[in-house]
Amino acid sequence: MTTTIWTFLPWTQEHSRRARKHENPCLLLVAPCLGLLVGATLLPRIASVPPVAYVPVGRGPSAVAIDGVLHRAFVVNHDDASLTVVDLQRKTVIRTVKLSVTTASLAVDTQTARVFVAETSSDSHNGQHVRFGHDVIMLDAHDGRIVRTTVVGEAPGALTIDASRGRVFVGVSFHNHEGVQVLDARHGTIVQTIILGPVHTPTSAFAPSSPCALGVDEQRDRVIVVGEALSTLDVIDAASGRLVKSTPVPLHLCPEAAQTLAVDERAGHTFVGIGVPTNRVLMFDNLSGALLHTTMYARRSDEPRIIAADSTTEQVFALVGGFGGVAIHVLDAQHDRDEHILRGGFQYYTFAVDASQHHLFLARLSTLDHHAPANLHSSPRQGLIDVVDTRTDLIIKTVTLSIVPSLLSVDPETNSILVISPGVHRVGHRPGTGVLTVITVP
């Protein structure tokens, strides 16, 4: 089993201002308004409160990956360039690893008990989003010890692992070309370099361009690559490195593409969310790379922001919308059609899927906190996690947290939800310290 997690941009002061602007005043009247806000398909039923544990990590946590076999979590801390290794059984920190630069992504291979971290520094140059760096670090998943550092191409930004072949695929840049380098998952050595194509608008030496999202279909020996400057979706044969097909896609927000790429191996399809101004979800065939279907959303605010697939039910979940209103769309993974919409009066902004338990975890802020300061990172606001049964569309429980969630991840081995927050909201924790929250769902 392979876990790949990507950076989620922290909640900002602007987000807070815009969110409060659209808050419904009837949220203050919880009992009279609850039925109107939630709707018939999202009425919660009474359930026990799951156990919650808070673990302090580094400053500005921005990504998390899980090894469900060893019960380890690996948290990248953006602000202090570090990685925290957490024992999920004891809820304690095992080790903090110092990184040389900011990290864009990480992935865990449970077959080899290795963690791979792409060291990439982000900056701006002449108004451009710029990524630097040349290293992929390999760590021992047992204790977080650094085993090897491999020098790769420029700006490594996206990682995915093919556990069946023991290979790590890394999106990199080569002198105004986008490409992928393949590493041996056991030893960390480079075994192949794949050049996808030249960037049509040459980037300067200060702005290397590399693929911003990767996925893998192990059943069909395919690697899916979303190119940044190339604006393409490329399908690669995982065995040979041969480019099967390259399809132009109208990418506009590539830094967020990692969250809008979902691979459903059971259906053999890949789903890509395209934001403003086109607002659509594209469905590709993993074997041939052919574009099969496009689902379009008419309103400008209906932007696909996060997509996740549940291969057990052949459903794809898409968080669509913005601050004017958000809906969770449920798509048919075989046909890319909207089956129905989970729509609530709550302002959901991120989610995660546990396919093994048929659970959808939706994060939102406490609707009763209208008087907190605009800066969420310094105010003691509450976060809420709604747990939805994907077979009935019912909220089966709501978990109240003393932190503001910014990213959710699921450990199916222990039926746990992992929540990271960029700012501390717990008494006794160092100011500025991020928090990893572990929720055990009965």
N, C-alpha and C positions, 0 to 999 in steps of 0.2 A: 504494500500500500504506500502511496506517495502523497505527501501533502505539500502544496505550494500556496503561499499566502503573499499578498501584495500590499503595498502601502495604501493607506486610506488617509486623505488629507484631513488634518485636524479641524475641528469646529472653530470658527473664527468669530471675532466681534461682529463682523458684517453679517455672518449667518444668524447670530443672535438677534441683531436689529431687525433683519428681514423676517425672521421667524415670529418675533413678537408683533410685527405689523399685521401679520395674517392670523394671529390667534383669534379664535372665536370667543366672544365675550361670554357665551353661555357655558363655557368650560368651567366657570366659577360655580355654576349651579349643577353640581355633579349629578344628583339623583334625577331631577326633571329632564336633563338634557342627554343622559347617557344613551338612551335608546335611539335618539336622533343622530347622535354622533357616531355610534359604532355601526348601526345598521343591523338588519336581521341576520346576516351571515356571520357576524363577529361578536355575538353576545357571549360574554365569558361565563363559565360556570365555576362554582366554588372548588378550590383545590388546595392541597397542602403547600406550604411555602418551602421551596427547595433550600438546602444548606448553601450558604454563601461564604467564601473565604477571600480575603483581600491580601495581595502580595505586593509590596513596594518594589518597583523596578527603577530604571533610569529616567532621565529627563526627556520628555517628548517622545514616548513610545509610538512607533509608526507602523510596525508590522509584527506579525506573530506567526510562527509555524509550530506544528505539533508532531511529536513522535508518540503515537498511541501505544506502541509496543513497549517502549521504555518508560512511558508516562512522563515525558519531558515536554516543556514548552520553551521556545526560544523567542525572545522579544528583542527587536531592534529598537534602540533608543536614539532618535534622530539628533536631539540637542546636545548630547554629550558623546556622540559617536561611540556607542558601546552596544554590547549584546548581553542580555541577562538570561541565564539558564535556570529554569525553575523545575523543581521536583513537584509534579502535580499530585502525587499521593500524599506527601508531607506538607505541601503548600509552602515550601521554603526555597530560597535562592541557593543554588549550588555554586555558581560561579558567575562573575562578571568579566566579559572579555572586552578589552579595549580594541577598537577598530581605528584604522588610520584616517578614514574619511567617512562621510555620511553613506549609509547603505540604502540602496533602492529596493532590493528584493532578497528573499532567502527561500530555500526549499530543503525538505528533509527526505532522505531515502531510508525507509525503515528496513529494507533488505540488507543494506551494508552498515546501518547505524552511523550514517554520515550526514552532516549538515553542510550545506553549501550557501555561502554568503557572497553576493556581488557587491564589492566596494565601489560605490559611485558617489562622487560629490556633485551636488546640484548648486547652480548659481545662475545669474543672469548676465548677459553680455549683449549690449546694443538692443535691449528689449527682447532678446531671445532666451528661452529656457535652455540652459546649457548643462550637460553632464560630463564629468571627467572621471578618470580612474582606469586601471588596467588589471585589477586583481580579482580573483575568485578564491575565497578562503574555504578550506575544508576542515571541519571540526568533528571530533568524536562526540556522538550524540549522548553517550553515557554521562560525560562530565563537562563537555564544552571545551575540552583541550584542543588547541589548534594543531592539526596534523600536517597540513600542507598549505602553501600559498602558491597559486598558479597565475602566471602573467598571461592575460588574454588580450584581445583587441581593445580598442578604446571604448569607453563609456558602457561597460556591461550593465544592462538595466533589467533584463527579464531572464528568468530561470524556469525550467521545467525538467522533470525527471521521468525517464522511461525505465521503470523498475524492472520490467521483463527483460530488457537488454542491458541493464546496468550502465546506462548512459545519462549524462547531464547535458542539456542543451542550453546554451547561453547566447543571448542576443548581444551582438557587438557591432562596432564600426571599424571599417578598414579604408582609410583614405578616400572619403566621399563614396564609399560603398557600404551598404548594410549587409550584415551576414550573421551566421550562427556558428559558434564553435562547439564541438562535441567533446566532453570530458569523460574519462573512465570514472564511474561512480565509486569504485573501491580505492583507486590510487590517486585520483584527481589529475591525471595527466591528460593532455590534449591528444585526441586520436583522429580528429578530422576538422577541417575548416570548410564551411559552405558559404560561398559568396552569392547573395541573392540578386544584386544588381546595383548599378550606379544611382546615386541620388540625382534626380532630374535638375533640381536647383542646388548647385554645389554649395556645401556648407563651408564655413571658414575653419581655420585651424582651432578657433575657439569654440566651435559648436559642432562636435561630432554627433552623428545621427545613428542610432541603433534601434532595433526592434523593441517595441514597448510592451508587447504581450506575447506569451507563448503558451500553448497547450499541447496535450499529447493524447492520442487514441492508441493505446497499447494493443487492442484487439486487431486493429487494421494496420499497424506499423506506420502510423502517420504522426507528424509533428505539424502543428498549426502555428503560423507566425504572423503577427500583425506588425507591418512595417510602419515606421514613423514618417520619415521624409518620403519614402516610396509610396505611402498611402495605398498599400496592397494587403491582401490576405493571401499568404503563400502556404501551400501544402507541400511538405517534404516527406519523402520516403525515409523512415527512420533507419532502415537497414543499410541503404546505400548512400543516403544523403542527396539523392536525385530530387530536383524540383519537379513535382507532379503538375502543379498548376499555380498560376499567379493571377489574382483577380483584383482590379482596382476597387477600392472602397473609399467613400468620402469621409475620411477621418478629420476631425476638427479638434478633439480634445484627447490627444494620444496619451498624455500622462495619466489619464483616468482609464485608459483602455484595458488595463489589467483586470478591472472590476466589471467590465462589460464584455468579457469573453468567457463563454461557457462551453465545455465539450461534453456531450452526452454520448458515451461509448456504446450504450445499449442500442440507441437509435441510430448511431453512426453519423450524428450531425453536430455541427458547431454553430453557435449563436453569437453574433456580434452586435452590440448596441451602438448606434451612431447618433450623436447628439445634434445640437442646434447647428445649422438651420434645417437639416433634413429629417431628424427625429424618426428613426426606423430601427427595426431589428432584422438583421439578415440571417438566413439559415443556409449553411453550406453542407455539401456532402463530404464527409471526411476522406473517403476513399479516392474520389475523383477530383475533389476541390471545386466542383461545380456549384454555382449559386442556385439554390433551389427555390427560395421564396423570400419575399420581403413583406414585413408587416409595418405599415406606416401609421404614425400618430399625427393627427391633423393640427392640434394646437401647438403653438410655439413653445409653451411651457411644458409640454409632454415629452420630456427628454429622458430616454432610457439611461439610468444612472448606475444601476447594479443589476447583473444577471447571474443566476445560479441554476444549475440543472439538477433534477432528482431523477436519476436513471431508473430507479425501482418503480416509479409510477409513470415514467415518460412524460414528466411535466417540467416546464421551464418557468422560473419565477423572475419577473422583471419589475424593478422599482422604477416607475415612470412618473415624471412630473418634477416640480420644483417647489418653491416656497408658496406658490399660490394654491397648491393642492397636490397630494401624492396618492398614487394608487399602486397596489401590488397586482400586476397582471399575471394571470396563469395561462401559459401557452402550451399547446400540444407539441411535444417534441418531435413527433413524426411529420407534422404538417405546418408548424409555425403559425398556428391560428390562435387567436385569443379565445380560450375556452370560457373564462369568466374573470371577474375582477374582485379581488378582496379590497374593498374600499372602506376606510374608516375616517372618522373625524379627527384622528390623531395624526401628528406630523412625524411619520416614520422617516428615518434618514439613512438607515443601513439595516442589513439583515443577513442571516446565515441559514443554511438548510442542513438538517440531519436526515439523510435519506433512510438510514437504518431504522429510525423511530418514527418516520413520517411527521417530523416536526419542522416548523418554520419559526425562527426567532426574529422578532421585529423590535428594533430599538427606537425609543422616543424619549423626550424630556417630560418631566412632571408638568402636567397642565395647570397645576394649582400655583406654581411659583411664578407670579407675574411681576414681582418687585425686586428680583435679584439684579445685581449689576449686569451690564452688557457683556463684560468679559467673563465667559463661562469658565475659563481656566483658573480663575481666582475666586469664584463664588461657590458657596456650598449648595449647589443645585442637585436635584435628584434625577436619576435616570430610571427608566422603566423598560423591562423586556417582556413583551407579550409572546407567549408560546402558543402557536396555532397548530392544530391537527390538520395536516394537508388533505386528509381524506374527507373531513367534514366541514372544513373552513371555520371551525369554532376555536375561540381562545380558551384553552384549557387551564391556563394559569398566567398570572402576571407577577413578575419579580421586581421588587423595588430595591434600587441600589443607592448607595451614598456617593456615587461617582457618576460622571457624565460619560456614557459609552461613546467611543469613536470608531471602534472596529470590533466585530464579532467573529469568532471562529468556533468550530465544533470538534470535539474529541469523541467520535462514535464508540471508541473502545470503552469509555467510562461514562457515557451519557452526560458529558459535561459541556457547558458553554464557557468559552473563554472570552472575556471582555477586557479590552485595554482602554485606558483613559489617559489623555496627555497631561492632565493636571490633578494634583492631589486634593482630595476632599475628605480625608480621614484624619481624625485626631491622632496625634502621635507619630505621623509620618512627616518626613522632611519636606518643607515647602519647595515646590517645583518638581517633586518626585512624581513620576507616573505610577499608575496602579494596574496590576493584572488581577482581575476578579475571576474566580473560578466558581461556577454555579453547577451543582450536581442536580440533575433532573431525575426524580424518581421514575 
